[in-house]
Amino acid sequence: MPQGDKSAYTDKQKRQARHIEDSYETHGVRRGVGHEEAEKRAWATVNRQSGGGKLSGSGRGRQAGQSKSK
């Protein structure tokens, strides 16, 4: 898969990135940022929140330090 290919992302992640990108363009620091910078920041934010890309199902487990849901 080439670098920058977004096919490994879920529809939800793509939708989140679009909303974040729009927000950066209109409400970013000092009256918004350019389209490319907004896109980079949006995908960085999605990756930070979700761990990036589609993750495998059952073998994924929990991150260290997180307890079981009750």
HELIX and SHEET records of a PDB file:
HELIX    1   1 ASP A   11  HIS A   27  1                                  17    
HELIX    2   2 HIS A   35  SER A   50  1                                  16    
END                                                                             
